[in-house]
Amino acid sequence: MRKIRKLFVGLLSLVLAVGMTACASPASAAPDAPDAPLHFRADGSFRVMTISDIQDGADVSPAAITLMSLALDAEKPDMVVLLGDNIFDWSMSLLVSADNVKKSIDTFMAPIIERHVPFAVVFGNHDQTVPFDKEAQWNYFQTLPGALGTMNKIGDRIGNYNLVVNNTDGKPVLNLWFFDSGGSTFSAVGTQMEPEQLQWYTQASNKLTADNGGSPLPAVAFQHIPVPQMYDMLTPVAQGTPDAVQGSGTHAGTYYVANPDMVSDGTVGEGPCVLEDEKAEFDTWRAQGDIMAAVFAHDHDNDFRGTVSGIDLMYDSSVGFYSYGRGYDHGVRVFDFQQDAVKDYQTHMVYWKDLTDQQLSETELYDGTFVHSDQVIYIVIACVLAAVIIAVVLIVVIRHVRRRRARRRAPVGTSTDAS
């Protein structure tokens, strides 16, 4: 039902959002450097927090802000990564006003800015809006204190860049990759990484390897839509098997559970909605040899983690309460690195239930408040559009039938179209 609702509302929002386009531009071949290089603390540690799928309108859910604030205070990260679907393109408030998009950004960025935490941005499939597209959003993010990264627009993909983290001696020992996985309100169906993105990554990775004396610089990738290899950690089972979830996209119709030999921790709460580039991106990562881990968002009910072909693949949960989620298991993911052993990083989830005893409302718990607010408007619009289409079809059919009958009754040589 949830997937049907996603597609149904997506079609309607597409009708309202006709005209949304983006132009292409060439890719940069060199890795990007932050204005102020990131660095490990004096004790040799570096902590990153990912915040995913805020996915809200102009008036961001107070619960999302509470969760972000509590997590930031508890974990005290050195850097935050917004992992995509930072806004919600289905929200009626964001379809009509660029100022409302800015209001949404200002609201969810406040807890990060108030704590003076540098941040990087990744875009998701729900971040494109007509009045304020991803390029405009990127430029707006860059006006905020602590913004990192370079736009590096590749085709219509915004924000393909990397950030190096220096040790206490000023030497790069960790690299962070950020990729725009594209997509639209239709979710990830038919979406794949652009060849030019993989070309840029390969060239940039090669340069970093050369600068590191010929050894790949250990890296983590941050990307909204997961790679298809997430399914390599799942086992197909019969429908009705306890804890089984139905696959998505090309995996629809098949049911899966976590493979205990592959999944080290976390929850498989829904079928992964993945890119459809099969092995292109993942194989490129393996060939370069630098990416040791990749973290994704997009599927709010998932936060499982495992290893495929030597690369750790994992989900972050969502912090948004406007769209669907896992109730008290809404949360953030935290990474801890040590400069002398970056490959031995640690990662864990921090949930709402870990941070507060505050109760959530029934509408916030699982469905999200969207289904009790804007969705009603979309349903009304759908009904009106359907009624109009049916009326037009009926009028055309009736007129056609009447003309055919008139032609049959008219005497030979008499035109029925004279009037």
LINPERA-V862270 format. One record per run of one state. SS is the DSSP state (H for helix, E for strand, L for the rest). FROM is the first residue (numbers start at 1). TO is the last residue. Records with the same first field share a line. If there is no record, write none. Layout:
BEGIN
SS=FROM-TO, FROM-TO
END
This chain:
BEGIN
L=1-1, 17-37, 40-44, 52-61, 76-78, 83-91, 96-97, 115-117, 122-133, 142-146, 148-153, 155-156, 158-160, 167-171, 180-183, 185-186, 188-194, 212-218, 224-227, 238-244, 247-248, 252-254, 259-262, 266-279, 289-290, 297-304, 309-310, 316-326, 330-330, 339-341, 345-345, 356-361, 366-368, 373-373, 410-419
H=2-16, 62-75, 92-95, 98-114, 134-141, 195-211, 228-233, 249-251, 280-288, 327-329, 342-344, 352-355, 362-365, 369-372, 374-409
E=38-39, 45-51, 79-82, 118-121, 147-147, 154-154, 157-157, 161-166, 172-179, 184-184, 187-187, 219-223, 234-237, 245-246, 255-258, 263-265, 291-296, 305-308, 311-315, 331-338, 346-351
END
